[in-house]
Structures are given as structure tokens and as C-alpha cells.
């Protein structure tokens, strides 16, 4: 017994030693497990951006197991773990990116960097980059910053530079922006993100360099983001290799896991799938069903047959039958499929697509390739040689090519929103088919060559133009129609008076191959000249795209759980910065305590302009006090001195989602970002007080006015019209709005008003005439002040009809609200200025 007890004791000690040894070896791999956990929670956030971006733990664990099977040699456990972490990150990046639309991939890359490498970011750098930290920058401090900026920095960046200085004084001090020579290359370069002065490169991190690009050169921010993310993730570039369905089928698909192709409108993977099926299982073993009314039973029957026989089934357009999808889920769970069975699903994005089906599927996004060349190829793939040559009419064949080009241009111009089109218009294959049918009928009737005005009318008012609700977008469409569908171009011979586009001459033939040769000779990347857009359009695009990415990153930072139920600590942490900002913004001002009375022009005998300004001030102060009341109630609830109400719950919910509350937007429709909204309303309210003071002293109309300071600038222009009509003793309908850029008052003006601070995008204006933007031109530039007035309709205008163009004046670069339009001298070629997307703004940010 004694011997037995000694043996047991020794065994226990050995067991403890083995356990400790195993624990030590297992703990060595703990960092890899933590990396995997971090990555999984990072990708789980993506469903906040798009309902289709959902991933299951099972699929993630398969990727984790795949990474563990990597056989690369490593010297020691630490190097092995580092290598495995890198492999896992690479596998997950490719797997997830394949499931995202191209427009969302940069957002995902940055989100992954932020989640995986927190050490790359110092305190508040990420929050400042996303625009979640906005300290008090009052008008006087902005003016000081503008005055102190070096000459090479755009004055419009004063506010952004001021925020950089306030948030990160040490970083700002290390930049030495006054070193003009050192920053010369950065200021001029078309790749400024790689042209930092060497001393600055040594002193700053990669994240800080991105913050500097954001503040000084937002026209290169998208490229700076891509560079930052690719370096952080140790990748040469963020873009993925072209998707190979056959390789994916061989390496990744399972009989029990559906393959879901998430398609963009206009994309159709049917042909590619059929070719893969024919090469893999044979066309007789491939079945497809276009889902819709009455197809559910057929789909279920085929599902059981194919799973039993090891065949392939494709169910298309599942977004049309979302209510039926839970039944499909149930059937899939009960199936015991043959190992060769594959279920392919296609669907467009749908907010009610079932979560479980999304998580349990292998997802791939399938988008129509961008660009005019690919668009034309898709069109000509759908047209047969017989259709092109029908009737032997060369003019008809040329007109069909011009139609395909026109369709490609209006569709691909959507890549340049809001400068190309002010919003996304659903130009579709149906429009192309309708257009081709009209041209075919005209050719058949023998009237095609003389009826281009008829084509213009139908295309402008019904087919394509019927989708457009912005008059300035409609003007662009009309310009294209007049450029393309004209007897000067469609002559039936090769001796046309003008070319359709640079270096493109229409064949004088009905042979489809001659047209496809032209298409195949086009460059893969679109040239701005094809759309009539300026050479520096990429700068504008980078500003817009980077803004959208940052907006998505803000959405990812939302705390949905915290907003749904009251948690004092979470509410305090998330909302205190905003409450403190509101307090700072109102320090030294009396807007919250200011007493204002609703003005009555009858009792005080004020002129329309004065009445408007006093009413504007009244509404501004009431808006400030209303916002203050709601924020004060929120503060009391957080402090525990007031009970939670549904109004405060809704307010907090919106603010924690970084959205401006609907109750505020109903009083005045402003920025969607609540921080920007608060700053904007305080700045405008303070400005309206100044306007009232100047109006009282009769000094207002003698100064240059900045309409961006008003809440309702369009109403001010209407008040000016009303007052002019009173002074001229005429009806308002007998007046017209004119402007003069020469500094003089327009002829016949009773009340001239000088307007300053306007910004221009799409072209450049020096006060005498418009000029084209060059590749290195700023995306948005300042224009001289102009004098506007309402005059009698019979008064001669400052500029002749043929020498000027009417440009819209929008509130901001988003181009969502038009204030008015101004005539700008431009020279002869009106179409060039219409197509370049030229527009004026009250404010560029």
C-alpha cells in the first residue's frame, strides 16, 4: 500500500507537470485565438452598413482551420503565431471582401485596421478622423486661423487646419507649415500622400499623415486612405484578384452550403454560371428557376430532385420572394444532399433578407463591370448581327451605336455623383430597349434620317428624362441628345461633320464587327472627356468618396444596444462630449437667454427685407432655445434629476447613432451629422444677430453679403424681389433676376445686392469668363463677388444670351437644395459648360 501511494503521488505530480507544460504550450497560441476573436467581431459589425453583410461563426472557424494548416516554416512559436495571424487576416480579408460591393471595400479595410491594430492610433486620432471630435471653433478664431495660414494652403481649409491645431497641438507644431519650400511638392503633387517633407515623415505616424492629408488636401484623401490601409495590412494593394468561379467551386463550396450571389442592378451572372455548370456537371444536370409568382412549388420540387441526384440548381431573384425564404431555410436544414449537389442563389440587396440564410451561405457580390467599354460590350452582346444590319440602313446601324454610346455615358456618369448627376437615376436596360425600338420603327418607316427632334423629345420627356427630377440634370441629358442624335453625325457615310467623341469615327457600314472593333479598341478606364467632365474630376470624386467612407465608419461606431435601453453610464460616456460641445458653443453668447418677439411688419412698418431678417433672427433664436431645451432634458435624465420620457429616449437614440434628431430637422433641415448641425445653427444664429444690427443701422445693403450665413437664403432673395416691386411700383411677376460680375450695379437696379463667398465646381471663373479646369486644378475654387438685383423684364441684361450660361447655386457641394441660378459669361460652346457639371455653392463644406 505504501508503494501504491508513492506511485499515485508521483503520477499526480507528473500529471501536474504535464498539465502545466500543456497549458504553457497552449497559452503560447492564445494571441492567435485573440486575433481570431478580434477579426470575427470586426466583420460582425458590417451588417450595420448592409443587411447582406452577415457572416456565421461556422464559416469563420473553417477559415481559422484553413489558416492552421499553413505549412510555412517559422523559427519558434512566436514567429509561427505571427505568421498564422497574418495568414488568417489574409484569408478573412479576401473572404469578406468578396462578399462586399466594391464601394464598401475601402471602408472594410480601414475598419479592419482600426480593430486589429489599436496601437497605430494615439488618443482621439480615429475619432477626429471620423469627425466625432469637433471642438469649439468660433468665427473669430476661424478668422485668425485663416489670416495665419501660409500662402500655399487653400484658405477654405482654415477650419480643418484649426481643428487639427486644437485637437493635436504637438502634431501641428511638428508640421512647420510655414516652411513653404518644404511643403511645395506636397501642395502641388497629384500624389501628395507620398510627398511629405522628409522631416515631417520622421516625426509623424502613418495615421497622423492621413489626418494631415484630410486637413490640407481632401482631394487626395481616398488615395491616402488606401495607402494607409494597404501598408497597415501588409498588402501591395487592396483590390482583389478577379473572381474565378471554377477555382472557388473546387476549393471552397460544400453540398450543404448554398452559394449566394448578391448582384447589383443590371448585373447577371447567369451566363457565367451556365458555362461553369456545362464544364463541371454538364448542362443537362444544371437547372434554374427565376423566382416570382407561382414558382415556389417548382423550386421546392427541383431542390429535392437535384439534392438527391447530385445536380446543380440555381434559384434567381430571391429578393422578390423574401416572405418565402424561411420555408427554403427549413427545407435546406432537413436535406441530406448528394456530395455533388450545389445550390446557387442570386438576389439583389434587400433589407428583409433572412439573417440565417445570409449567415449560412457562401456569399459573393456580382457587379456589372464599370466603364463605357464594358457597358458597350454588354449592349452589343445582346444585339445580333442581323438586328444591326436589318434593312441595310447605314444610318440605322450608326444610330444604334450612338444609342449604345449614349446609354453607356448616362449610366457611367453616375460614377461621378453629384458632379456628374446630382443623384442616382435608375437608367436601365428597359430604357435601352425602348430607345432601340423607336430607332428601329423610324428606320422601318423611312423617316429616321429626318426625325431627330422627335427622338430628342421622346428620350428627354419620356424614356430617359422621365427619371430625372433636377432641371440642371435634364439640361445635361438634353445636351447629350443634341450632340449625338444629329444629322451632322449620323450621315450614313464616314464624312460626318463632327465626331461622336475624341478619336472615334462612326463606320459607314451595317457590319457589327466594325462597331465591336471600335468598342474593343477603347481604353478599359474611362476618360473624363467621354462625359464632357473636367480633367480634375478625380479630385472631386476623391472628396466625395472619402466623405462617404468616413460616413460609413461613423455608422460602424454606433452603439445600437446602448441606444435601445437606458443605461446611465453608457449614455453619459457617449453623449457627454456632445453636451459639452453645446455648452462651449454657447459660452459668451446670450442666444439661450435672448428674448425675441415674433415680428409683425404691419405694426412696425418694416420693408420686406427687414421683416425677413427679423423673422430669420426670431426663428434662429427659437431653434437654438428648442435644441437647448431638448439637450437640457437629456442632461437631467443622465444626471438622474428627471424621469426618462419617450422624447428624450428618441433624442438620445438618434444622437448615439450620430444622426440629427428628426425633431430638430423638422424645425430646420440641416446637416445629418448632429455635431455639424449644432455648430451650423449656432454660427448662423450669431450671424443673423449681426444682420439685424446692420439692418437697424441701414448698413446691411452697403456690404458684401454671405448668403451661407442665413437659414433661408432663397427667402431672402424673394424678399428682395418683393421690396423691389414695392419701390418700382410694379408687380413681382414683371421682374427678372439678373447679376453682374464686373462690380457695377446692373442697369435698372433699384436695390442692388453684392453677394460674396461663392464657390465653383466643374470649371474656373476669374470674373470675366469661365475657363476649363486642368488636371491639377482645385476641385472647388472661389469666385469674385457679384452684384444681383431684380429688374424689369424689358431691361437689357449685362450679358448676351449666346455668351453666358446659367449655373445653379446650391446650398452645399452635396447639390441637394437649389437656392437660385446665376448667369456667368462663358464664350460660345454651351454644351461643354453644361456637361462639365459646373455649379456654384454658398458653402463648399
VEXSETOR-50144 format. One record per residue (C-alpha): residue in one letter; x, y, z. Coordinates in steps of 0.1 Angstrom, whole numbers, plus 5000, padded with zeros to 4 digits. Each point is the difference from the previous one (the first is absolute). Example, Ala and Ser with C-alpha at 12.3 -4.5 7.8 and 13.67 -1.06 7.14 Angstrom:
<nukes>
A512349555078S501450344993
</nukes>
This chain:
<nukes>
X500050005000X502850245008X501649924966X496650064983X499550345018X503650114989X499249904964X496750195001X501750305015X502749994972X497349964974X498150305013X503250215000X500849894965X496450084990X500350355015X503450054981X498449884967X496950225006X502350305006X502149924969X496849964979X498650325014X503250184992X500049874964X496350084996X500450355015X502750074974X497349984974X497650235020X501050314979X498849824969X496649925016X499750365011X500850124964X497349774986X497550125026X500850374991X499749934963X496649835004X498550285020X501450254975X498249834971X496849965021X499650385000X499650014962X496349925001X499550365013X501050114965X498049754979X497649735011X501749754976X503450035017X499449735026X502549725008X499649685021X502449875027X500149664982X501450154967X502550215020X501249695019X500649824967X502250294989X501849985034X500649624995X501350074965X502550255013X501349755026X500749754971X502550254985X503449824997X502450304999X503049955022X500550235030X502850035025X498349965033X496450035013X499950385000X501050024963X497549714992X497250195018X500950324982X500049824966X496749825008X498350335010X501150164967X498749704980X496750015019X499650374994X500849954963X497449714997X497350205018X500750324981X499649824966X496949805012X498250315013X501150244972X498549754975X496750045018X500150394999X499250234972X503150184987X498850345014X500149855036X503449834999X502150305010X497750055030X500549645010X503850024996X500250315023X497649845025X502149695001X503250205006X498350205028X498849675016X503149804996X502850265007X498850245027X503650095008X500250184967X497750275013X500750255027X497250135022X497250174981X501749964966X497449764986X497150205015X501350324984X500549834967X496349895000X498950355010X498849895035X502150265018X499150354991X501350265025X498650355001X501350194970X498350345002X499950244971X502750235015X502549715005X499249884965X500850344986X503350015020X500949664986X499250114964X502250305004X502949805014X499949734973X503149984977X499350114964X500349644987X497049885020X496550054985X498250265022X497049774999X501949755022X500350255029X497349825020X501549664995X503650125008X498650175031X498449685012X503349824994X501850265021X497549995028X499749625002X503749924995X502250295009X503249795001X499449864966X499150344986X503350145015X502149734983X498550084966X501750354996X497450114973X501850334996X502949814983X498750084965X502949834982X499749685020X496349974992X500150114964X500049654985X497249895023X497850304991X500449954962X500349624997X497249794985X501249735025X500650225031X499649705024X503549894989X501550354999X500450105037X503050205009X502749765014X500250175035X496249965003X500249634989X502449935028X497950175027X496549874991X498249664999X498149864970X496750105017X501250355006X501050044964X496549904990X498650265023X502250264984X498849914965X496450025013X500650355013X502150144971X499349804969X496649825002X500149964962X502549725007X498549855031X498649694983X503549914987X501550085035X497549765016X500849724975X503850055006X499650005038X497849695000X502149804975X503250075020X498449925033X498749674987X503349934982X498349984966X501350134967X496550124992X496549975014X498449884968X499449624997X501049784970X497249944976X497549755013X500349654985X496849815005X501549674990X502950035026X497650115027X497749704992X502949765002X501650145032X497250145021X496549884992X498149735019X496949814992X498350125032X500950374996X498150214974X502050244979X498350345000X500950244972X499050355012X499550194968X499950374992X497250144977X500849924964X502449715009X499249654988X502349705009X497749754981X502349954970X503149955021X498249755023X498749814970X503549984985X501449875033X497249755003X500549874965X503749955006X499649845034X496849795002X498650044965X497250234988X497449725005X500850005037X499550375005X496650155007X498950355007X496850175011X499250374998X498150065032X496850185000X496349945003X499149634998X503649874998X500449895037X498649644995X502149944969X503150135019X499449765029X499449704977X503350074982X501850065033X499249655012X500749834966X503450184995X501149945036X499249634996X501649964965X503150225007X499050264974X500350385001X497050245006X500050384996X497150205016X500150354986X498650335013X499449895036X499550375010X496649984983X498849715023X501550095035X496849885017X500549654986X503749985010X499449865036X498449704983X503149954979X502250025031X497949735017X500349774970X503750054998X500549915036X498149674995X501949904968X502649724998X501550114967X502149804976X503750125002X499850144964X496950205007X500550384999X497350275006X500750334984X497850305010X499950354985X498550315017X500250385000X500550175034X496849995021X499650125036X497749715009X502249724986X500149735028X503150025023X500449635004X500049934962X502650284996X502349865027X499749654988X500950084964X503350054982X499550364987X501550174970X499050344986X499650014963X500150354984X499750114964X503650104991X500350385000X501050224970X498750094966X501949724982X498449725021X496650174998X500250014962X501249634999X497049905020X497750184976X501549854969X500149655015X496250045003X499650114964X500349764971X501850084967X496649964982X498550275023X502850244993X499949944962X496149994998X498850194969X503450084988X499850365013X503550135010X498350305018X498049755021X503249805009X501850325009X497050125020X500049675020X503750045008X499450365011X497149885021X502249745017X502750275006X497450255013X498649735024X503549915012X500850375006X496950085020X500449685021X503750035007X499750375007X498349885032X503549915013X500650385004X497150095022X499350285009X502050184973X499049764972X496449975011X498750165032X498649665011X499849644989X497549954972X498849654991X500950004963X499449634990X500049744973X496350084994X501050364989X502549864975X497549754986X497350284996X502650234983X501049724976X496449934992X499350374992X503150024977X498949674983X496550124994X501250334986X502449824976X497349764989X497750294992X502750174980X499950315021X502949935023X502550244984X497750315003X498449945034X502750065026X498050275017X497349735006X502749775015X501250295022X496450065012X499349645009X503349945017X499950335019X496449995012X499249645003X502749734998X503250135017X498850345010X496949875017X502349875028X501750345006X498650255025X502750275000X499750264972X503850034998X500549634996X497350014973X502050274983X503049764999X497949724984X498650254974X503650104992X501049644994X497049944977X500850304979X503649904998X499449644989X496749984982X500750254972X500249994962X503650155004X501149675016X497649744986X500650054962X500149644989X503550054988X503550055015X500050374991X498150135031X500450375008X500949915036X501249705021X498149835027X502950025024X503750064998X501749764976X496749814993X498650014965X496849814991X500449724974X498050044968X498949645002X497349765012X502649755011X499949935037X503749915001X501150354990X498150145030X501349745024X503650084988X499550365011X498649885034X503049765005X502550284992X498750225028X502050035032X498849805030X500050315022X497650284991X501450344989X498250305015X499850154964X497649724990X497450155024X501050364994X501350015036X503150215011X503449855001X500150045038X496849805006X502049745020X500750275027X496350065005X499449635000X502649945027X498450265022X496649854996X501149635003X502150075031X497150185015X497749704994X502649765015X500350225031X496250005003X500049624999X502749985027X497850225022X497149764995X502349715011X500850195032X496350025010X499149835032X496649864991X499549815033X500850315020X497350204982X497249755004X499950005038X501050255026X503449945015X501150315019X503749924998X500049934963X497850304992X502350225020X503249874982X498550034966X498150325003X502150225023X502450114973X497050134980X498450175030X503450165008X500350124965X496650175002X501150175032X503250124984X498250134969X497750225021X502650135024X500250384998X496850024980X496550085011X498149804974X498549775026X498850285023X499150254971X496450125000X498550044966X496650104989X498449874967X500350304977X497050164984X500850214969X496550165001X500550155035X503650114995X499750104963X503249814990X501149944965X499949634988X503749955003X500050145036X497049785008X501749704987X503250065020X498150065032X497949684994X503249814991X501650115034X496849915018X499949654985X503749965006X499850085037X496949795005X501949714983X503050045023X497750015030X498149704989X503249804994X501350125034X496749895017X500349654986X503749965009X499450145035X497349745005X502449734988X502750135024X497549995029X499049644992X503749895000X500650185033X496949835015X498050325007X497349934975X498049704989X500649854965X497450094974X499449864966X501250344984X503349985019X500349634991X499650084963X502450295003X502749795016X499549724976X500650234970X503050175015X501749665009X499549904964X501750324990X496850124983X498450345003X496749955019X496850034979X498550255024X503050244992X499849934963X496350085000X500850355013X502850064975X501449744975X503850005004X503049765001X499349645009X503050005024X498850135034X503350165009X500150194967X496350095004X500750165034X503050194988X498150124969X496950135018X502050195026X502250164973X496950094979X498150135031X503050235010X500250124964X496250094999X500550225031X502750184981X497750044970X497350155022X502550255015X501150114965X496450014987X499150235030X502950244991X499249984963X503549874992X499049654989X499350064963X503350194996X502149705010X500949684981X497649735013X500849645006X496749814995X501449685016X499550185034X496249994996X497749715007X497850084970X502150184974X497449934973X497350195021X502450305002X500250024962X496249994999X499850285026X502350204978X497749944971X497050115020X501750325012X501250084965X496449964987X498850255027X502650264992X499549964962X496250005005X499649694978X498949645004X502549745011X499349804969X501350284978X503549975015X502949784990X503149905020X503450114985X503650025012X503250194990X503549875007X501850324992X499450185033X497550244986X496350015008X497849854972X498250254978X496650095013X500649855035X498050175028X501649795028X503349844990X501549745024X503649905000X500549625007X503349855009X501549675013X498749804970X501949684990X500149844966X500549634990X500549864964X501850304986X501850325010X498850364999X502250315003X497250264997X500150044963X499349664985X500049635009X503149794992X500549625000X501549825030X503449844995X501049675015X501750175030X497350275005X498350015034X496749815001X498250305015X501150364994X498950345012X498450254976X499950385003X497050185016X497150074977X497250265001X496549874997X496650184996X496549974989X499250224970X497250054975X499849734974X500650254971X503350115014X503049894980X502149735017X503750055007X500949704979X498749894966X498149674998X502749824980X502950115021X498949885035X498749695017X497649975029X501749805029X498049875030X500950135035X499749725025X500150025038X503149775001X502149764979X497549725007X497850184974X496749905017X498450355003X500050274973X499950365012X499950184967X501950024967X502550264987X501150084965X503849974995X501850124969X501549694982X500650064963X498449794972X500049635008X497149965024X499949624999X503549985014X499150205031X496749815004X501749664998X502950095023X497550015030X500850365008X498150135031X500350275027X499749955037X499450235030X502349785020X502549744989X499949795032
</nukes>
